[in-house]
Amino acid sequence: MARESRPEEQAMLVAAGLVDVAVEALGAAVGGLRGLLGRADKRDLATDVQHDLAARGRLALDRYATLPPAHLELLAQQVKDRRAGDR
């Protein structure tokens, strides 16, 4: 059973865990990159990677950069639509 900890300590532990995961993922990526660098079609591979990263970046921006509509605006629109349907 985990012991109780202060919020600051808990935040530090979570941050350390995230760093550990990132370092492990980076190590795996470096290992994979070494294998890819031995390929003969490096230029084509680099182009493919660039396109893939741009697509991922576009998806990430679409996911996080667009704000959802305001809650009250949604409710007002629903009321407006209902009232228009009653006429």
C-alpha positions, 0 to 999 in steps of 0.5 A: 500500500502506498503511503500518503504524501504531500501534493508537492511530493506527489507532483515531483514523483509524477514528474520524475516518472514522466522523465523516466518514461521519456528517457526510456522512449528516447533510448528506444528511438535512438536504437531504432534510428541507428538501424535506419541510418544504415539504409541505402534510401536515407533521402526517401526515408527522411522525406517520408519522416518529414511528411509523417511528422508534419501530419502528426503536427497538424493532427496535434494542433487540430486536437489541442489548438481549437477551443471547444465552443463555450458551454453557454453559447451551446445552450443558447443555440439549443434554446434558439433552435427549439424556439424556432421549431415551435413556431 
